[in-house]
Amino acid sequence: MNKEEIRIKKVIVHILDSTIGMPVLSDRELDYGSEIAEFVREHIARISSGDDAKECRFYQEESEVYQMLEAYDDKDFVEISKSIASLLYEIMGSNIDIPPADLLVVRFREQESEYLAFLKMNYKALYTHRTMPLMEGEGNSNEIIRHKAILPSESQRLSEAAIIRLDDLSVWVMEKKYEVNGEKVNYFSYLFLKCSSHLSHKSKLSIVSRAVESVQKEGFDETERFEKQMRAKRILQEEMEENGGFVVEEIGEKIFEDQPELKVAFQDKMEKYDMVKEKIEPQSENTVRKYQSQHLFTDTGIEIKIPMEQYKNPRSVEFITNPDGTVSVLIKNIEHLEAKL
């Protein structure tokens, strides 16, 4: 979503502090100004433009949230938001590892589509000051206190949030696992929203990278594997830079073009995730940043970071396999060398 296209219509905030034993629900919408609107827009844009959010579908017969929203009308915004907040608080109250938070329920529009957002603002503790009056005529006393209910800033990524498109009730979820009944689960989608989720683009890319590395580890010796891993990373980076992403099956063809048995091994791993035909299109620069350079670590403790453009330029860097099987890295045509403390 384009942040500039997000139009905030309604906002309400409910206090879900599980340490006080009951939710503090608001009976009226938040009277927000431009600063609060910008704060909310920033969080919504961060969720929708990142690669951590995953698309989900409600279990329609099981999901209380779905049933509340199936016939949503703006006149019911406050009451529906209170019911949803109460449902979430009940789950939080039964599972002490889920952190207390404020829940912002936001009604907004982006381009031609209408949405609701559930933004769970987990508390963090920070220090601030306060001024206490002394006895009459003795002035003030300034103190430092620890505030335990500070909300995340607009630059921080929320751990749990959902954006729901109202025309078809499709939902995008960002979440973190917490311990429930002795097991770490995605409670936000599993217990609260009750929806099934697909993997996020970030998770899919990580799975592909790990699968490539695993297959190459099994198929090549140490010297060959070093070269093949660098080549695979270059191919992934080029596909994302030039085409915005790749189809898993096609990237396997390119990486393992001369090793049909390794290509089959890679596809077998992808079939376990039902990802052979999957198209991976990362949106966030943070997701693809690690593919923009080659990171090398030697057994002698030396670390080398080579920007991908320089790695692909034979006039800048060369890898030489020595007769004894060791590898030398030659960095060429350096005009200026600088050391930093």
C-alpha positions as CSV (number, residue, x, y, z in Angstrom):
1,M,0.0,0.0,0.0
2,N,1.0,3.5,-0.7
3,K,1.0,5.4,2.6
4,E,-0.1,8.6,0.9
5,E,-3.2,6.8,-0.5
6,I,-4.3,5.6,3.0
7,R,-7.3,7.6,4.2
8,I,-8.1,7.0,7.9
9,K,-11.9,7.1,8.6
10,K,-12.2,5.8,12.2
11,V,-9.9,4.8,15.0
12,I,-10.6,3.4,18.4
13,V,-8.2,2.2,21.1
14,H,-8.9,-0.4,23.7
15,I,-6.5,-1.1,26.6
16,L,-5.7,-4.8,26.9
17,D,-3.4,-4.9,30.0
18,S,-3.7,-8.5,31.1
19,T,-2.0,-7.6,34.4
20,I,-5.0,-5.7,35.7
21,G,-7.5,-8.5,35.2
22,M,-10.0,-6.9,32.8
23,P,-9.9,-4.9,29.5
24,V,-10.5,-1.2,29.5
25,L,-12.8,-0.8,26.5
26,S,-13.5,2.6,24.9
27,D,-17.1,3.6,24.2
28,R,-16.3,6.2,21.6
29,E,-14.0,6.6,18.7
30,L,-10.6,8.3,19.1
31,D,-10.7,12.0,18.3
32,Y,-7.4,12.0,16.4
33,G,-5.5,14.7,14.7
34,S,-2.9,14.8,11.9
35,E,-0.1,13.4,14.1
36,I,-2.1,10.4,15.2
37,A,-3.3,9.8,11.7
38,E,0.3,9.8,10.4
39,F,1.3,7.4,13.2
40,V,-1.5,5.0,12.2
41,R,-0.8,5.3,8.5
42,E,2.9,4.6,9.0
43,H,2.1,1.3,10.8
44,I,-0.4,0.2,8.2
45,A,2.0,1.0,5.4
46,R,4.8,-0.8,7.1
47,I,2.7,-4.0,7.5
48,S,1.4,-3.9,3.9
49,S,4.7,-3.1,2.2
50,G,6.9,-5.5,4.1
51,D,7.5,-9.2,3.6
52,D,6.6,-10.4,7.1
53,A,2.8,-10.3,6.5
54,K,1.2,-13.4,5.2
55,E,-2.1,-13.8,3.4
56,C,-4.7,-15.8,5.2
57,R,-8.3,-17.0,4.8
58,F,-10.8,-17.3,7.7
59,Y,-12.2,-20.6,8.8
60,Q,-15.7,-19.1,8.2
61,E,-17.7,-21.4,10.5
62,E,-15.2,-21.3,13.3
63,S,-14.0,-17.7,13.4
64,E,-15.9,-15.3,15.6
65,V,-14.1,-12.4,14.0
66,Y,-15.3,-13.5,10.6
67,Q,-18.9,-13.7,11.8
68,M,-18.7,-10.3,13.3
69,L,-17.3,-8.8,10.1
70,E,-19.5,-10.7,7.6
71,A,-22.2,-8.1,7.7
72,Y,-20.0,-5.2,8.8
73,D,-21.5,-1.7,8.8
74,D,-19.7,1.5,9.9
75,K,-22.5,2.3,12.4
76,D,-21.5,-0.8,14.3
77,F,-17.8,0.1,14.4
78,V,-17.5,0.8,18.1
79,E,-19.5,-2.2,19.3
80,I,-17.7,-4.6,16.9
81,S,-14.3,-3.3,17.9
82,K,-15.2,-3.8,21.6
83,S,-16.3,-7.4,20.9
84,I,-13.1,-8.1,19.0
85,A,-11.0,-6.6,21.7
86,S,-12.8,-8.6,24.4
87,L,-12.2,-11.8,22.4
88,L,-8.5,-11.0,22.1
89,Y,-8.2,-10.1,25.8
90,E,-9.8,-13.4,26.8
91,I,-7.1,-15.3,24.9
92,M,-4.4,-13.1,26.5
93,G,-5.7,-13.5,30.0
94,S,-5.5,-17.3,29.6
95,N,-1.9,-17.2,28.4
96,I,0.4,-15.1,30.5
97,D,3.3,-15.2,27.9
98,I,1.3,-13.0,25.5
99,P,2.3,-9.5,26.2
100,P,-0.2,-6.8,27.3
101,A,-1.0,-4.1,24.8
102,D,-3.3,-1.5,23.4
103,L,-5.4,-2.6,20.5
104,L,-6.0,0.0,17.8
105,V,-8.9,-0.9,15.5
106,V,-8.7,1.3,12.4
107,R,-11.2,1.8,9.5
108,F,-9.5,3.1,6.4
109,R,-9.6,3.3,2.7
110,E,-6.7,2.8,0.2
111,Q,-7.4,3.7,-3.4
112,E,-10.7,1.9,-4.2
113,S,-10.7,-0.6,-1.4
114,E,-12.1,-0.5,2.1
115,Y,-10.3,-2.1,5.1
116,L,-10.1,-2.7,8.8
117,A,-6.9,-3.0,10.7
118,F,-6.2,-4.5,14.1
119,L,-2.9,-3.1,15.4
120,K,-1.7,-4.7,18.6
121,M,0.6,-2.3,20.3
122,N,2.7,-4.3,22.7
123,Y,3.9,-2.3,25.7
124,K,7.5,-1.6,26.3
125,A,9.1,-0.1,29.4
126,L,11.1,3.1,29.2
127,Y,12.3,5.7,31.6
128,T,10.9,9.2,31.7
129,H,10.6,12.1,34.2
130,R,7.9,13.6,36.3
131,T,7.6,16.6,38.5
132,M,6.1,16.4,42.0
133,P,5.1,19.4,44.0
134,L,6.8,19.7,47.4
135,M,5.1,21.2,50.5
136,E,3.7,24.7,50.0
137,G,6.4,27.1,49.2
138,E,9.2,24.5,48.8
139,G,9.0,24.2,45.0
140,N,9.1,21.0,42.9
141,S,10.9,17.7,42.9
142,N,11.9,16.2,39.6
143,E,12.1,12.4,39.5
144,I,13.0,9.6,37.0
145,I,10.3,6.9,36.7
146,R,10.0,3.7,34.7
147,H,6.9,3.8,32.5
148,K,5.7,0.3,31.7
149,A,3.1,1.1,29.0
150,I,4.9,2.9,26.2
151,L,3.6,2.1,22.7
152,P,5.8,1.3,19.7
153,S,6.9,4.2,17.7
154,E,6.0,4.6,14.0
155,S,9.5,3.3,13.1
156,Q,9.1,0.0,14.9
157,R,7.6,-3.1,13.4
158,L,4.6,-4.5,15.3
159,S,4.7,-8.1,16.4
160,E,1.0,-8.8,15.8
161,A,-1.3,-7.0,13.4
162,A,-4.0,-7.8,10.8
163,I,-5.4,-5.9,7.8
164,I,-8.7,-7.1,6.5
165,R,-10.2,-6.1,3.1
166,L,-13.9,-5.7,3.7
167,D,-15.3,-6.7,0.2
168,D,-14.1,-10.3,0.5
169,L,-12.7,-10.5,4.1
170,S,-9.3,-11.5,2.9
171,V,-6.8,-10.9,5.6
172,W,-3.0,-10.2,5.9
173,V,-1.5,-11.2,9.2
174,M,1.8,-10.3,10.9
175,E,2.4,-12.3,14.1
176,K,4.9,-13.8,16.5
177,K,4.7,-17.2,18.3
178,Y,4.1,-17.2,22.1
179,E,3.8,-20.1,24.5
180,V,0.3,-21.5,24.8
181,N,-0.3,-24.6,26.9
182,G,3.4,-25.4,26.9
183,E,3.8,-25.0,23.1
184,K,4.8,-22.0,21.0
185,V,2.0,-21.2,18.6
186,N,0.9,-18.4,16.3
187,Y,-2.0,-17.5,18.6
188,F,-3.0,-14.4,16.7
189,S,-4.1,-16.4,13.6
190,Y,-4.8,-19.7,15.2
191,L,-6.7,-18.7,18.4
192,F,-7.8,-15.1,17.8
193,L,-8.6,-14.7,14.0
194,K,-9.0,-18.5,13.4
195,C,-7.6,-18.3,9.9
196,S,-5.3,-20.5,7.8
197,S,-2.1,-18.8,6.6
198,H,0.3,-19.1,3.7
199,L,4.0,-18.5,4.2
200,S,5.2,-14.9,3.9
201,H,7.5,-14.0,1.0
202,K,10.3,-13.6,3.6
203,S,9.7,-17.1,4.9
204,K,9.5,-18.5,1.4
205,L,12.8,-16.9,0.3
206,S,14.5,-18.3,3.5
207,I,13.2,-21.8,2.7
208,V,14.5,-21.6,-0.9
209,S,17.9,-20.4,0.3
210,R,18.2,-23.1,2.9
211,A,17.1,-25.8,0.5
212,V,19.7,-24.7,-2.1
213,E,22.4,-24.6,0.6
214,S,21.4,-28.1,1.8
215,V,21.4,-29.6,-1.6
216,Q,24.8,-28.1,-2.5
217,K,26.3,-29.3,0.8
218,E,25.3,-32.8,-0.1
219,G,26.3,-32.7,-3.7
220,F,29.7,-30.9,-3.7
221,D,33.0,-31.0,-1.9
222,E,34.1,-28.0,0.1
223,T,35.9,-26.2,-2.7
224,E,33.2,-26.7,-5.3
225,R,30.5,-25.8,-2.7
226,F,32.1,-22.4,-2.1
227,E,31.9,-21.5,-5.7
228,K,28.5,-23.0,-6.3
229,Q,27.0,-21.1,-3.3
230,M,28.4,-17.8,-4.5
231,R,26.9,-18.5,-8.0
232,A,23.5,-19.4,-6.5
233,K,23.4,-16.2,-4.5
234,R,24.3,-14.2,-7.6
235,I,21.4,-15.9,-9.5
236,L,18.9,-15.2,-6.7
237,Q,20.0,-11.5,-6.5
238,E,19.8,-11.0,-10.3
239,E,16.3,-12.5,-10.5
240,M,15.0,-10.3,-7.7
241,E,16.7,-7.2,-9.0
242,E,15.8,-7.6,-12.7
243,N,12.4,-9.4,-12.4
244,G,11.2,-8.5,-8.9
245,G,11.2,-12.2,-7.9
246,F,11.2,-15.7,-9.3
247,V,9.3,-18.9,-9.7
248,V,10.8,-21.6,-7.5
249,E,10.8,-24.3,-10.2
250,E,12.5,-22.0,-12.6
251,I,15.2,-20.8,-10.2
252,G,16.0,-24.5,-9.5
253,E,16.6,-24.9,-13.3
254,K,19.0,-22.0,-13.3
255,I,21.0,-22.9,-10.2
256,F,21.3,-26.6,-10.9
257,E,21.3,-26.5,-14.7
258,D,24.3,-28.9,-15.1
259,Q,23.4,-31.2,-12.1
260,P,20.0,-33.0,-12.9
261,E,20.3,-35.1,-9.8
262,L,20.7,-32.1,-7.6
263,K,17.8,-30.4,-9.4
264,V,15.6,-33.3,-8.5
265,A,16.8,-33.2,-4.9
266,F,15.9,-29.5,-4.7
267,Q,12.4,-30.0,-6.2
268,D,11.8,-32.8,-3.7
269,K,12.5,-30.4,-0.8
270,M,10.2,-27.8,-2.4
271,E,7.4,-30.3,-2.8
272,K,7.4,-30.8,1.0
273,Y,6.4,-27.2,1.3
274,D,4.1,-27.3,-1.8
275,M,6.3,-24.5,-3.3
276,V,7.5,-25.9,-6.6
277,K,5.2,-23.6,-8.6
278,E,5.3,-20.8,-6.1
279,K,6.2,-17.3,-7.2
280,I,8.3,-15.3,-4.7
281,E,8.2,-11.6,-5.0
282,P,9.8,-9.8,-2.0
283,Q,8.6,-6.2,-1.5
284,S,10.9,-4.9,1.3
285,E,14.5,-3.9,0.7
286,N,15.4,-5.3,4.1
287,T,14.4,-8.8,2.8
288,V,16.7,-8.8,-0.2
289,R,19.6,-6.8,1.4
290,K,21.7,-9.8,2.3
291,Y,21.6,-10.9,-1.3
292,Q,23.2,-7.7,-2.5
293,S,26.7,-8.7,-1.3
294,Q,28.8,-11.8,-0.9
295,H,29.9,-12.5,2.7
296,L,33.0,-14.7,3.0
297,F,34.5,-16.2,6.1
298,T,37.9,-17.9,6.2
299,D,39.1,-20.6,8.5
300,T,41.7,-18.1,9.7
301,G,39.1,-15.7,11.0
302,I,39.1,-13.2,8.1
303,E,35.8,-11.8,6.9
304,I,35.3,-10.3,3.5
305,K,32.2,-8.4,2.2
306,I,32.0,-7.9,-1.5
307,P,29.2,-5.9,-3.1
308,M,27.5,-8.1,-5.7
309,E,28.3,-5.7,-8.6
310,Q,32.0,-5.9,-7.8
311,Y,31.8,-9.7,-7.4
312,K,30.4,-9.9,-10.9
313,N,33.2,-7.7,-12.3
314,P,36.3,-9.7,-13.1
315,R,38.4,-6.5,-13.0
316,S,37.5,-6.1,-9.4
317,V,37.9,-9.5,-7.7
318,E,39.2,-12.9,-8.7
319,F,39.1,-16.3,-6.9
320,I,42.1,-18.5,-7.6
321,T,42.1,-22.2,-6.7
322,N,45.7,-23.1,-5.8
323,P,47.4,-26.5,-6.7
324,D,47.2,-27.5,-3.0
325,G,43.4,-27.0,-3.0
326,T,43.4,-23.8,-1.0
327,V,41.7,-20.7,-2.4
328,S,43.1,-17.2,-2.8
329,V,41.0,-14.0,-3.2
330,L,42.6,-11.3,-5.4
331,I,41.1,-7.8,-5.0
332,K,42.2,-5.8,-8.0
333,N,42.5,-2.2,-9.3
334,I,42.1,-0.5,-6.0
335,E,42.6,3.3,-6.3
336,H,42.1,4.2,-2.7
337,L,42.4,2.2,0.4
338,E,41.2,3.4,3.8
339,A,41.4,1.9,7.3
340,K,38.8,2.7,10.0
341,L,39.2,2.4,13.7
